[in-house]
Amino acid sequence: METWVLSCVMLASGSAGLDGLGNASILRMARLARLTRMVRMARLLRAMPELMILIKGIAAATRSVFFTLCLLCLLLYIFGIGFTQLTDNSEVGDFYFPNVPASMYTLLMCGTLMDNIAEPLKQLGNLSFLFAALYLLFVLLATVTVMNMLIGVLCEVVSTVAAVERETLNVTFVRNRLRKVLKLLDEDGSGSVSKDEFTKILESREAVEALNEVGVDVEGLVDFSDFIFADEDGGLEPKDLTFIEFMHIVLQFRGSNSATVKDVVELHKFTKQRLQQTTEELRALRKLVQQMPGPPGGFVAAPKGRHSSKRSAGELS
């Protein structure tokens, strides 16, 4: 495509000859538009989640790496000034630390990246023992501390991103499997999940395998089906759940989940609502019993005490 466009532009500008190619050479930069085809690599990244984890880990660790390198630059600047002043008018100073930028470069290459670390240390030791100790202190701070801390930050970020990506892949896998099963079992075509449809979903082998894949306790789902579809407004009939609400509740039954304050508050709220509902039902039942008419002739009082029962028996005889 770009070949035809460039040819038309060159003809329009009157530079159809070979000499005109130099004037239109800047238009060859338009061929860099071919790089947009690299967008197709996104499909390849989706097929390789491990590569995507590394890329996202690098992107997530950019801030931490930046501030770690800022700390390293600060150390290089401080020690560069120190070595420049301490080794002034000496052979080692003229060779390794003539000025602050050269001192920072020497400390970066020899002290941080460990490229021929022994030679500056040897010459500083010949000049003064304190200078060698100061050089080793920089190595301890820059290499042993800051660089290893940078590696630890990268490992931590990549581990976190890997856990998040793995969780996302598992949830997406379960969501697709359950959505497929729900489409087959959705009798009314509403897209919501009722209690009866929930029971049928758990009878599907494909759905059970998908739930076990992410560690969901299927038996716990069956035992808590009344709680899952309970009406929060106090209704007696079980309510229907949207697919998003259903997935959110189902994923809460994974064995790896830990109880949070939110779970305790929700349990307290549900228990309070159930107690209030039970209390109202008992009050309504008591009121209904009090409004019921008594038997004809009233209630007959039973005789009290042993003597009363004997006298009644004698009178009857």
Short mmCIF file of the C-alpha atoms (twelve columns), coordinates in Angstrom:
data_MODEL
# 
_entry.id   MODEL 
# 
loop_
_atom_site.group_PDB 
_atom_site.id 
_atom_site.type_symbol 
_atom_site.label_atom_id 
_atom_site.label_alt_id 
_atom_site.label_comp_id 
_atom_site.label_asym_id 
_atom_site.label_seq_id 
_atom_site.Cartn_x 
_atom_site.Cartn_y 
_atom_site.Cartn_z 
_atom_site.pdbx_PDB_model_num 
ATOM 1   C CA . MET A 1   0.000   0.000   0.000   1 
ATOM 2   C CA . GLU A 2   2.726   2.452   0.934   1 
ATOM 3   C CA . THR A 3   4.524   1.711   -2.356  1 
ATOM 4   C CA . TRP A 4   1.596   3.007   -4.417  1 
ATOM 5   C CA . VAL A 5   1.121   6.014   -2.140  1 
ATOM 6   C CA . LEU A 6   4.785   7.003   -2.368  1 
ATOM 7   C CA . SER A 7   4.775   6.597   -6.162  1 
ATOM 8   C CA . CYS A 8   1.735   8.860   -6.516  1 
ATOM 9   C CA . VAL A 9   3.297   11.513  -4.285  1 
ATOM 10  C CA . MET A 10  6.546   11.448  -6.233  1 
ATOM 11  C CA . LEU A 11  4.735   11.769  -9.564  1 
ATOM 12  C CA . ALA A 12  2.636   14.660  -8.244  1 
ATOM 13  C CA . SER A 13  5.741   16.470  -7.029  1 
ATOM 14  C CA . GLY A 14  7.534   16.041  -10.353 1 
ATOM 15  C CA . SER A 15  10.324  13.909  -8.909  1 
ATOM 16  C CA . ALA A 16  9.772   10.774  -10.925 1 
ATOM 17  C CA . GLY A 17  13.437  10.331  -11.781 1 
ATOM 18  C CA . LEU A 18  16.157  8.862   -9.727  1 
ATOM 19  C CA . ASP A 19  17.385  12.294  -8.754  1 
ATOM 20  C CA . GLY A 20  14.053  13.061  -7.158  1 
ATOM 21  C CA . LEU A 21  14.247  10.117  -4.846  1 
ATOM 22  C CA . GLY A 22  16.555  11.992  -2.535  1 
ATOM 23  C CA . ASN A 23  14.008  14.769  -2.071  1 
ATOM 24  C CA . ALA A 24  11.303  12.252  -1.291  1 
ATOM 25  C CA . SER A 25  13.441  10.031  0.884   1 
ATOM 26  C CA . ILE A 26  11.715  11.336  3.976   1 
ATOM 27  C CA . LEU A 27  8.501   9.763   2.716   1 
ATOM 28  C CA . ARG A 28  10.121  6.390   3.131   1 
ATOM 29  C CA . MET A 29  9.639   6.902   6.836   1 
ATOM 30  C CA . ALA A 30  5.980   6.252   6.175   1 
ATOM 31  C CA . ARG A 31  6.904   2.636   5.695   1 
ATOM 32  C CA . LEU A 32  7.329   2.478   9.427   1 
ATOM 33  C CA . ALA A 33  3.549   2.182   9.472   1 
ATOM 34  C CA . ARG A 34  4.189   -1.485  8.918   1 
ATOM 35  C CA . LEU A 35  5.079   -1.639  12.562  1 
ATOM 36  C CA . THR A 36  1.386   -1.302  13.323  1 
ATOM 37  C CA . ARG A 37  1.104   -4.895  12.217  1 
ATOM 38  C CA . MET A 38  2.828   -5.748  15.451  1 
ATOM 39  C CA . VAL A 39  -0.556  -5.278  17.061  1 
ATOM 40  C CA . ARG A 40  -1.245  -8.803  15.905  1 
ATOM 41  C CA . MET A 41  1.235   -9.898  18.535  1 
ATOM 42  C CA . ALA A 42  -1.460  -9.206  21.125  1 
ATOM 43  C CA . ARG A 43  -3.188  -12.400 20.031  1 
ATOM 44  C CA . LEU A 44  0.044   -14.272 20.541  1 
ATOM 45  C CA . LEU A 45  0.408   -12.800 24.041  1 
ATOM 46  C CA . ARG A 46  -3.046  -14.060 24.962  1 
ATOM 47  C CA . ALA A 47  -1.997  -17.536 23.915  1 
ATOM 48  C CA . MET A 48  1.090   -17.345 26.161  1 
ATOM 49  C CA . PRO A 49  -0.020  -16.083 29.603  1 
ATOM 50  C CA . GLU A 50  3.478   -16.485 31.073  1 
ATOM 51  C CA . LEU A 51  4.851   -13.881 28.653  1 
ATOM 52  C CA . MET A 52  1.958   -11.574 29.500  1 
ATOM 53  C CA . ILE A 53  2.737   -11.975 33.198  1 
ATOM 54  C CA . LEU A 54  6.345   -10.865 32.613  1 
ATOM 55  C CA . ILE A 55  5.278   -7.816  30.607  1 
ATOM 56  C CA . LYS A 56  2.682   -6.751  33.162  1 
ATOM 57  C CA . GLY A 57  5.183   -7.370  35.953  1 
ATOM 58  C CA . ILE A 58  7.702   -5.064  34.308  1 
ATOM 59  C CA . ALA A 59  5.034   -2.409  33.841  1 
ATOM 60  C CA . ALA A 60  3.864   -2.718  37.444  1 
ATOM 61  C CA . ALA A 61  7.417   -2.542  38.801  1 
ATOM 62  C CA . THR A 62  8.337   0.585   36.850  1 
ATOM 63  C CA . ARG A 63  7.605   2.944   39.749  1 
ATOM 64  C CA . SER A 64  9.538   0.873   42.291  1 
ATOM 65  C CA . VAL A 65  12.487  0.409   39.926  1 
ATOM 66  C CA . PHE A 66  12.572  4.159   39.213  1 
ATOM 67  C CA . PHE A 67  12.829  5.133   42.867  1 
ATOM 68  C CA . THR A 68  15.392  2.399   43.523  1 
ATOM 69  C CA . LEU A 69  17.562  3.751   40.725  1 
ATOM 70  C CA . CYS A 70  17.086  7.253   42.140  1 
ATOM 71  C CA . LEU A 71  18.463  5.988   45.447  1 
ATOM 72  C CA . LEU A 72  21.390  4.410   43.618  1 
ATOM 73  C CA . CYS A 73  22.118  7.668   41.784  1 
ATOM 74  C CA . LEU A 74  22.044  9.529   45.096  1 
ATOM 75  C CA . LEU A 75  24.619  7.125   46.539  1 
ATOM 76  C CA . LEU A 76  26.797  7.488   43.446  1 
ATOM 77  C CA . TYR A 77  26.659  11.276  43.695  1 
ATOM 78  C CA . ILE A 78  27.476  11.418  47.417  1 
ATOM 79  C CA . PHE A 79  30.356  8.943   47.254  1 
ATOM 80  C CA . GLY A 80  31.567  10.489  43.983  1 
ATOM 81  C CA . ILE A 81  31.975  13.835  45.669  1 
ATOM 82  C CA . GLY A 82  33.706  12.199  48.616  1 
ATOM 83  C CA . PHE A 83  36.244  10.231  46.550  1 
ATOM 84  C CA . THR A 84  36.931  13.208  44.310  1 
ATOM 85  C CA . GLN A 85  37.878  15.366  47.278  1 
ATOM 86  C CA . LEU A 86  39.692  12.648  49.248  1 
ATOM 87  C CA . THR A 87  41.891  11.468  46.352  1 
ATOM 88  C CA . ASP A 88  42.716  14.907  45.029  1 
ATOM 89  C CA . ASN A 89  46.348  15.350  43.880  1 
ATOM 90  C CA . SER A 90  47.029  11.594  43.908  1 
ATOM 91  C CA . GLU A 91  47.723  9.040   41.207  1 
ATOM 92  C CA . VAL A 92  44.598  6.988   41.938  1 
ATOM 93  C CA . GLY A 93  42.553  10.189  42.034  1 
ATOM 94  C CA . ASP A 94  43.833  11.378  38.686  1 
ATOM 95  C CA . PHE A 95  43.111  7.989   37.104  1 
ATOM 96  C CA . TYR A 96  39.807  6.913   38.706  1 
ATOM 97  C CA . PHE A 97  38.375  10.012  40.415  1 
ATOM 98  C CA . PRO A 98  39.474  13.152  38.519  1 
ATOM 99  C CA . ASN A 99  36.034  14.807  38.789  1 
ATOM 100 C CA . VAL A 100 32.541  14.024  40.065  1 
ATOM 101 C CA . PRO A 101 31.093  12.548  36.816  1 
ATOM 102 C CA . ALA A 102 34.188  10.357  36.324  1 
ATOM 103 C CA . SER A 103 34.036  9.268   39.962  1 
ATOM 104 C CA . MET A 104 30.361  8.321   39.596  1 
ATOM 105 C CA . TYR A 105 31.195  6.313   36.460  1 
ATOM 106 C CA . THR A 106 34.017  4.490   38.257  1 
ATOM 107 C CA . LEU A 107 31.782  3.691   41.227  1 
ATOM 108 C CA . LEU A 108 29.002  2.504   38.914  1 
ATOM 109 C CA . MET A 109 31.148  0.209   36.806  1 
ATOM 110 C CA . CYS A 110 33.595  -1.054  39.442  1 
ATOM 111 C CA . GLY A 111 31.652  -0.756  42.676  1 
ATOM 112 C CA . THR A 112 28.062  -1.424  41.571  1 
ATOM 113 C CA . LEU A 113 28.308  -3.632  38.503  1 
ATOM 114 C CA . MET A 114 31.429  -5.388  39.863  1 
ATOM 115 C CA . ASP A 115 33.537  -4.806  36.756  1 
ATOM 116 C CA . ASN A 116 37.159  -5.099  38.001  1 
ATOM 117 C CA . ILE A 117 36.282  -4.219  41.593  1 
ATOM 118 C CA . ALA A 118 39.665  -5.281  42.956  1 
ATOM 119 C CA . GLU A 119 41.878  -2.803  41.113  1 
ATOM 120 C CA . PRO A 120 40.426  0.448   42.563  1 
ATOM 121 C CA . LEU A 121 40.249  -1.224  45.972  1 
ATOM 122 C CA . LYS A 122 43.923  -2.193  45.792  1 
ATOM 123 C CA . GLN A 123 45.088  1.280   44.810  1 
ATOM 124 C CA . LEU A 124 42.865  2.967   47.410  1 
ATOM 125 C CA . GLY A 125 44.273  0.573   50.012  1 
ATOM 126 C CA . ASN A 126 47.821  1.544   49.072  1 
ATOM 127 C CA . LEU A 127 46.872  5.193   49.499  1 
ATOM 128 C CA . SER A 128 44.984  4.794   52.804  1 
ATOM 129 C CA . PHE A 129 43.216  2.054   54.701  1 
ATOM 130 C CA . LEU A 130 40.268  4.362   55.381  1 
ATOM 131 C CA . PHE A 131 39.786  4.994   51.660  1 
ATOM 132 C CA . ALA A 132 39.577  1.243   51.017  1 
ATOM 133 C CA . ALA A 133 37.080  0.859   53.879  1 
ATOM 134 C CA . LEU A 134 34.976  3.698   52.419  1 
ATOM 135 C CA . TYR A 135 35.048  1.993   49.005  1 
ATOM 136 C CA . LEU A 136 33.886  -1.286  50.554  1 
ATOM 137 C CA . LEU A 137 31.118  0.603   52.358  1 
ATOM 138 C CA . PHE A 138 29.871  1.881   49.014  1 
ATOM 139 C CA . VAL A 139 29.942  -1.643  47.605  1 
ATOM 140 C CA . LEU A 140 27.953  -2.844  50.604  1 
ATOM 141 C CA . LEU A 141 25.317  -0.131  50.179  1 
ATOM 142 C CA . ALA A 142 25.072  -0.077  46.399  1 
ATOM 143 C CA . THR A 143 25.541  -3.693  45.381  1 
ATOM 144 C CA . VAL A 144 24.631  -5.817  48.379  1 
ATOM 145 C CA . THR A 145 21.754  -3.615  49.554  1 
ATOM 146 C CA . VAL A 146 20.261  -1.523  46.756  1 
ATOM 147 C CA . MET A 147 20.733  -3.924  43.841  1 
ATOM 148 C CA . ASN A 148 19.534  -6.932  45.805  1 
ATOM 149 C CA . MET A 149 16.607  -4.857  47.013  1 
ATOM 150 C CA . LEU A 150 15.819  -4.101  43.381  1 
ATOM 151 C CA . ILE A 151 15.833  -7.822  42.599  1 
ATOM 152 C CA . GLY A 152 13.557  -8.460  45.576  1 
ATOM 153 C CA . VAL A 153 11.134  -5.769  44.422  1 
ATOM 154 C CA . LEU A 154 10.992  -7.275  40.943  1 
ATOM 155 C CA . CYS A 155 10.404  -10.769 42.308  1 
ATOM 156 C CA . GLU A 156 7.651   -9.539  44.617  1 
ATOM 157 C CA . VAL A 157 5.890   -7.602  41.879  1 
ATOM 158 C CA . VAL A 158 6.108   -10.454 39.390  1 
ATOM 159 C CA . SER A 159 4.775   -12.891 42.017  1 
ATOM 160 C CA . THR A 160 1.833   -10.586 42.765  1 
ATOM 161 C CA . VAL A 161 1.064   -10.064 39.086  1 
ATOM 162 C CA . ALA A 162 1.331   -13.809 38.451  1 
ATOM 163 C CA . ALA A 163 -1.127  -14.540 41.268  1 
ATOM 164 C CA . VAL A 164 -3.569  -11.934 39.961  1 
ATOM 165 C CA . GLU A 165 -3.298  -13.185 36.386  1 
ATOM 166 C CA . ARG A 166 -3.721  -16.781 37.471  1 
ATOM 167 C CA . GLU A 167 -6.785  -15.812 39.475  1 
ATOM 168 C CA . THR A 168 -8.204  -13.919 36.506  1 
ATOM 169 C CA . LEU A 169 -7.653  -16.868 34.181  1 
ATOM 170 C CA . ASN A 170 -9.336  -19.266 36.604  1 
ATOM 171 C CA . VAL A 171 -12.324 -16.990 37.145  1 
ATOM 172 C CA . THR A 172 -12.700 -16.454 33.407  1 
ATOM 173 C CA . PHE A 173 -12.526 -20.192 32.824  1 
ATOM 174 C CA . VAL A 174 -15.221 -20.925 35.402  1 
ATOM 175 C CA . ARG A 175 -17.404 -18.056 34.190  1 
ATOM 176 C CA . ASN A 176 -17.345 -19.303 30.607  1 
ATOM 177 C CA . ARG A 177 -18.089 -22.883 31.621  1 
ATOM 178 C CA . LEU A 178 -20.971 -21.916 33.911  1 
ATOM 179 C CA . ARG A 179 -22.400 -19.511 31.359  1 
ATOM 180 C CA . LYS A 180 -22.377 -22.295 28.802  1 
ATOM 181 C CA . VAL A 181 -24.167 -24.651 31.190  1 
ATOM 182 C CA . LEU A 182 -26.656 -21.953 32.197  1 
ATOM 183 C CA . LYS A 183 -27.621 -21.318 28.591  1 
ATOM 184 C CA . LEU A 184 -28.540 -24.970 28.261  1 
ATOM 185 C CA . LEU A 185 -30.533 -25.046 31.505  1 
ATOM 186 C CA . ASP A 186 -32.136 -21.598 31.373  1 
ATOM 187 C CA . GLU A 187 -35.771 -22.527 30.890  1 
ATOM 188 C CA . ASP A 188 -37.303 -19.034 30.905  1 
ATOM 189 C CA . GLY A 189 -34.468 -17.428 28.945  1 
ATOM 190 C CA . SER A 190 -34.124 -14.567 31.444  1 
ATOM 191 C CA . GLY A 191 -30.395 -14.999 31.943  1 
ATOM 192 C CA . SER A 192 -30.834 -15.005 35.708  1 
ATOM 193 C CA . VAL A 193 -30.249 -17.958 38.020  1 
ATOM 194 C CA . SER A 194 -33.110 -19.311 40.100  1 
ATOM 195 C CA . LYS A 195 -32.883 -21.846 42.883  1 
ATOM 196 C CA . ASP A 196 -34.192 -24.660 40.679  1 
ATOM 197 C CA . GLU A 197 -31.743 -23.774 37.909  1 
ATOM 198 C CA . PHE A 198 -28.971 -23.649 40.490  1 
ATOM 199 C CA . THR A 199 -29.763 -27.219 41.538  1 
ATOM 200 C CA . LYS A 200 -29.675 -28.353 37.919  1 
ATOM 201 C CA . ILE A 201 -26.348 -26.594 37.368  1 
ATOM 202 C CA . LEU A 202 -24.782 -28.519 40.234  1 
ATOM 203 C CA . GLU A 203 -26.046 -31.736 38.680  1 
ATOM 204 C CA . SER A 204 -23.969 -31.007 35.587  1 
ATOM 205 C CA . ARG A 205 -20.613 -32.767 35.589  1 
ATOM 206 C CA . GLU A 206 -19.008 -30.018 33.522  1 
ATOM 207 C CA . ALA A 207 -20.064 -27.343 36.017  1 
ATOM 208 C CA . VAL A 208 -18.861 -29.379 39.010  1 
ATOM 209 C CA . GLU A 209 -15.454 -29.944 37.392  1 
ATOM 210 C CA . ALA A 210 -15.145 -26.222 36.654  1 
ATOM 211 C CA . LEU A 211 -15.986 -25.321 40.260  1 
ATOM 212 C CA . ASN A 212 -13.531 -27.858 41.619  1 
ATOM 213 C CA . GLU A 213 -10.885 -26.379 39.332  1 
ATOM 214 C CA . VAL A 214 -10.919 -23.131 41.361  1 
ATOM 215 C CA . GLY A 215 -11.392 -24.820 44.731  1 
ATOM 216 C CA . VAL A 216 -15.106 -24.140 45.255  1 
ATOM 217 C CA . ASP A 217 -16.788 -26.365 47.844  1 
ATOM 218 C CA . VAL A 218 -19.703 -27.806 45.863  1 
ATOM 219 C CA . GLU A 219 -21.204 -29.551 48.896  1 
ATOM 220 C CA . GLY A 220 -21.140 -26.262 50.758  1 
ATOM 221 C CA . LEU A 221 -23.021 -24.636 47.900  1 
ATOM 222 C CA . VAL A 222 -25.750 -27.239 48.182  1 
ATOM 223 C CA . ASP A 223 -25.999 -26.849 51.968  1 
ATOM 224 C CA . PHE A 224 -26.186 -23.059 51.774  1 
ATOM 225 C CA . SER A 225 -28.577 -22.839 48.831  1 
ATOM 226 C CA . ASP A 226 -31.290 -21.395 51.079  1 
ATOM 227 C CA . PHE A 227 -28.900 -18.730 52.290  1 
ATOM 228 C CA . ILE A 228 -27.695 -17.910 48.771  1 
ATOM 229 C CA . PHE A 229 -31.183 -17.320 47.372  1 
ATOM 230 C CA . ALA A 230 -32.674 -15.791 50.517  1 
ATOM 231 C CA . ASP A 231 -34.620 -12.581 49.956  1 
ATOM 232 C CA . GLU A 232 -32.926 -9.739  51.823  1 
ATOM 233 C CA . ASP A 233 -36.219 -7.833  52.039  1 
ATOM 234 C CA . GLY A 234 -37.723 -10.538 54.196  1 
ATOM 235 C CA . GLY A 235 -39.730 -12.336 51.541  1 
ATOM 236 C CA . LEU A 236 -40.434 -16.023 51.901  1 
ATOM 237 C CA . GLU A 237 -39.936 -16.864 48.238  1 
ATOM 238 C CA . PRO A 238 -36.336 -17.371 47.027  1 
ATOM 239 C CA . LYS A 239 -35.091 -14.607 44.790  1 
ATOM 240 C CA . ASP A 240 -33.394 -14.897 41.409  1 
ATOM 241 C CA . LEU A 241 -29.779 -13.823 40.966  1 
ATOM 242 C CA . THR A 242 -28.125 -12.253 37.990  1 
ATOM 243 C CA . PHE A 243 -25.197 -14.154 36.562  1 
ATOM 244 C CA . ILE A 244 -22.698 -11.618 37.936  1 
ATOM 245 C CA . GLU A 245 -24.198 -11.866 41.449  1 
ATOM 246 C CA . PHE A 246 -24.244 -15.644 41.166  1 
ATOM 247 C CA . MET A 247 -20.551 -15.782 40.204  1 
ATOM 248 C CA . HIS A 248 -19.634 -13.412 43.041  1 
ATOM 249 C CA . ILE A 249 -21.384 -15.606 45.604  1 
ATOM 250 C CA . VAL A 250 -20.044 -18.860 44.159  1 
ATOM 251 C CA . LEU A 251 -16.430 -17.650 44.262  1 
ATOM 252 C CA . GLN A 252 -16.861 -16.798 47.935  1 
ATOM 253 C CA . PHE A 253 -17.149 -20.519 48.687  1 
ATOM 254 C CA . ARG A 254 -13.555 -21.272 47.732  1 
ATOM 255 C CA . GLY A 255 -11.546 -22.957 50.430  1 
ATOM 256 C CA . SER A 256 -8.619  -20.587 49.958  1 
ATOM 257 C CA . ASN A 257 -10.704 -17.558 50.951  1 
ATOM 258 C CA . SER A 258 -10.285 -16.152 54.438  1 
ATOM 259 C CA . ALA A 259 -13.017 -14.519 56.463  1 
ATOM 260 C CA . THR A 260 -12.993 -10.728 56.478  1 
ATOM 261 C CA . VAL A 261 -14.750 -8.052  58.489  1 
ATOM 262 C CA . LYS A 262 -17.176 -7.610  55.606  1 
ATOM 263 C CA . ASP A 263 -18.204 -11.268 55.843  1 
ATOM 264 C CA . VAL A 264 -18.824 -10.949 59.587  1 
ATOM 265 C CA . VAL A 265 -20.907 -7.796  59.066  1 
ATOM 266 C CA . GLU A 266 -22.971 -9.473  56.339  1 
ATOM 267 C CA . LEU A 267 -23.541 -12.488 58.593  1 
ATOM 268 C CA . HIS A 268 -24.644 -10.206 61.435  1 
ATOM 269 C CA . LYS A 269 -26.983 -8.359  59.098  1 
ATOM 270 C CA . PHE A 270 -28.520 -11.575 57.758  1 
ATOM 271 C CA . THR A 271 -28.948 -13.031 61.266  1 
ATOM 272 C CA . LYS A 272 -30.590 -9.836  62.502  1 
ATOM 273 C CA . GLN A 273 -33.015 -9.800  59.585  1 
ATOM 274 C CA . ARG A 274 -33.951 -13.431 60.186  1 
ATOM 275 C CA . LEU A 275 -34.510 -12.809 63.900  1 
ATOM 276 C CA . GLN A 276 -36.708 -9.816  63.171  1 
ATOM 277 C CA . GLN A 277 -38.684 -11.827 60.634  1 
ATOM 278 C CA . THR A 278 -39.129 -14.698 63.108  1 
ATOM 279 C CA . THR A 279 -40.199 -12.278 65.859  1 
ATOM 280 C CA . GLU A 280 -42.802 -10.675 63.619  1 
ATOM 281 C CA . GLU A 281 -44.166 -14.070 62.637  1 
ATOM 282 C CA . LEU A 282 -44.441 -15.125 66.286  1 
ATOM 283 C CA . ARG A 283 -46.239 -11.888 67.179  1 
ATOM 284 C CA . ALA A 284 -48.675 -12.376 64.321  1 
ATOM 285 C CA . LEU A 285 -49.284 -15.970 65.425  1 
ATOM 286 C CA . ARG A 286 -49.860 -14.882 69.033  1 
ATOM 287 C CA . LYS A 287 -52.279 -12.206 67.936  1 
ATOM 288 C CA . LEU A 288 -54.123 -14.741 65.816  1 
ATOM 289 C CA . VAL A 289 -54.382 -17.172 68.727  1 
ATOM 290 C CA . GLN A 290 -55.735 -14.453 71.009  1 
ATOM 291 C CA . GLN A 291 -58.415 -13.586 68.485  1 
ATOM 292 C CA . MET A 292 -59.645 -17.180 68.211  1 
ATOM 293 C CA . PRO A 293 -63.055 -17.792 69.951  1 
ATOM 294 C CA . GLY A 294 -63.181 -20.212 72.944  1 
ATOM 295 C CA . PRO A 295 -65.280 -23.466 73.104  1 
ATOM 296 C CA . PRO A 296 -69.035 -23.235 73.907  1 
ATOM 297 C CA . GLY A 297 -69.778 -22.982 77.628  1 
ATOM 298 C CA . GLY A 298 -66.313 -21.798 78.448  1 
ATOM 299 C CA . PHE A 299 -63.426 -23.754 79.796  1 
ATOM 300 C CA . VAL A 300 -64.042 -26.215 82.685  1 
ATOM 301 C CA . ALA A 301 -61.598 -25.708 85.509  1 
ATOM 302 C CA . ALA A 302 -59.832 -28.877 86.533  1 
ATOM 303 C CA . PRO A 303 -59.995 -29.831 90.275  1 
ATOM 304 C CA . LYS A 304 -56.919 -28.892 92.240  1 
ATOM 305 C CA . GLY A 305 -55.177 -30.980 94.881  1 
ATOM 306 C CA . ARG A 306 -55.429 -34.601 96.056  1 
ATOM 307 C CA . HIS A 307 -58.386 -34.067 98.403  1 
ATOM 308 C CA . SER A 308 -60.436 -32.386 95.767  1 
ATOM 309 C CA . SER A 309 -59.952 -35.323 93.459  1 
ATOM 310 C CA . LYS A 310 -60.975 -37.818 96.202  1 
ATOM 311 C CA . ARG A 311 -64.071 -35.819 97.083  1 
ATOM 312 C CA . SER A 312 -65.077 -35.643 93.521  1 
ATOM 313 C CA . ALA A 313 -64.681 -39.399 93.244  1 
ATOM 314 C CA . GLY A 314 -66.867 -39.911 96.409  1 
ATOM 315 C CA . GLU A 315 -69.559 -37.654 95.112  1 
ATOM 316 C CA . LEU A 316 -69.588 -39.535 91.877  1 
ATOM 317 C CA . SER A 317 -69.931 -42.866 93.720  1 
# 
